[in-house]
Amino acid sequence: MKTKDGFVLREMCGEYIISGEGLEHINFNKLISLNSTAAFLWNAVAGKEFTVEGMAQMLVDEYGIDMELALKDSAALCRSWMDAGIAE
């Protein structure tokens, strides 16, 4: 899996927002809001190949959570990114 090029994470008024940047995203009229954990993961994987398992390991390493929960949360986040069109 990989994040699509042309999408950037910005912090606006204490909120994390992903938006399309450039002409290729002219029809992308959404702003995707992320919590701080999802923003941490986006920054870690943006522009790189990644897996659900790799993201889960990052959560375990950064936050000390259980691997089972990390896998569940990472899979849900990946699905939401794919549904939003910002990852493939």
Order of alpha helices (4+ residues) and beta strands (2+ residues): beta-beta-beta-alpha-alpha-alpha
